[in-house]
Amino acid sequence: MSIATTMIIRLEIRKSVASFADVASGIAAAGGDIVAIDVIRAGKEVTTRDITVNVQDATNEEIHRILSAMDGIKVINVSDSTFLAHLGGKIEIMPKMKIKNREDLSQVYTPGVARVSMAIAEDPAKAYSLTIKRNTVAVVTDGTAVLGLGDIGPEAAMPVMEGKAMLFKQLAGIDAFPLCLDTKDSEEIIRIVKAVSPGFGGINLEDISSPRCFEIERRLAEELDIPVFHDDQHGTAVVALAGLLNALKVVGLTLAEARIVVVGIGAAGVSICNLLLAAGARCIYAVDREGVLVREAAYGNPEWTKLAARTNPDNVQGGLAEVMQGADVFIGVAGGGILNVEHLKSMSANNIVFAMANPNPEIEPELAEPHVRVLATGRSDYPNQINNVLCFPGIFRGALDCRAAVVNLEMKLAAAKAIASVVLEEELNEQYIIPSIFNDKVVEQVRLAVIRAAMSTGVARRVPPDVAGIEPLIKEN
């Protein structure tokens, strides 16, 4: 399943040899849909036109190839809307005030800045009130597990991290900056993040391969006094739990009753299983390429060993086909095409399927829909999108506002319940179990829930003025 985009093709057409009809036929043959035509220059022998075409990503090169091979047609330039949106990067740094005169300069820089620096030197906690620290998050990656692309390196990961920074700012007002590290050494990553941490109020780890990501996050959370959150693990888990809580209401089951199959036991899959267990699930089957995790097996991944001890209560042996018999819930974070209609038919009557691999879900939604009671995917072009964007802006907004030292389990559970609560009881149905990422209630609901959980568990170091009703376990700075 490829992604729709728009491309703009600038052509020279030599009238004596070719016509626009030839161009249109070639584009149509390659699967493109012409939506606009602009004449740039019209001469007696040659016309230059910009042609805007809706295409699938996979057809871009085919259209270019067909047009380039035509007699009388010269392809001057090809661009598409996605690439144009990334020209020069997608984020920038802007000052909060203009330096208009010598007085302004003396306040923001020398000599006035010295007084502020000395105040922070005497009391480092003042960095939260006198610098960008209180509202800035580092988005850190080594580029080893990017989207569905895998290990593409830190430079190629930059567009993804820039997009993440845009979402932080637009949805939660948080200033985020990409730090794409040219190393795969876990110890070096830990050292670098610790070294740059004084300038940030939180660390968002992103697209770091499993199982290294578990140790990197654990160490940083232990050794830093600011929140560290690996979104691929915990963001995915929080949103999956939020959607599942509402889906279970639709089908009339509880988390404790549901027989749940989780497929793809990488960073996201492990975290989903752990969060579901913490929320009250009792019957989870964790499945990867080697089959369902079982207690007696020896796994090289320590996370699998720990998970095997807490899942598969009746010790089922085998793979996906075996554990899908009578399952109530399927949650996939694996890859496209691993699920088929026969699997769905073997599930319980009121089955729930979260085919979350993106862009190609574990089963095509059109195939699944006749055999599923509640269906969710990771895609925006189908109902019930399970998207991390529902989670990380609100979690960090709350953690920053209360100056939480960590993002703990209670804060994650609170975030999941807050996301689920945005869908009101009277709105809840098979096609609407999770709010849209553009629902403006989500960030604030998650923020408040996270702050209250941080305060009640003693990891908050500040009480935001708008939050009342819970006495923090530690005093405000």
Secondary structure, 3 states (H helix, E strand, C coil): CCCEEEEEEEEEEECCCCCHHHHHHHHHHCCCEEEEEEEEEECCCEEEEEEEEEEEHHHHHHHHHHHHCCCCEEEEEEEEHHHHHHCCCCCCCCCCCCCCCHHHHHHHCCCCHHHHHHHHHHCHHHHHHHCHHHHEEEEEECCCCECCCECCCHHHHHHHHHHHHHHHHHHHCCEEEEEECCCCCHHHHHHHHHHHHHHCCEEEECCCCCCHHHHHHHHHHHHCCCCEEEHHHHHHHHHHHHHHHHHHHHHCCCCCCCEEEEECCCHHHHHHHHHHHHHCCCEEEEEECCEECCCCCCCCCHHHHHHHCCCCCCCCCCCHHHHCCCCCEEEECCCCCCCCHHHHHCCCCCCEEEECCCCCCCCCHHHHHHHCCEEEECCCCCCCECCHHHCHHHHHHHHHHCCCCCCCHHHHHHHHHHHHHCCCCCCCECCECCCCCCCCCHHHHHHHHHHHHHHHCCCCCCCCCCCCCCCCCCCCC
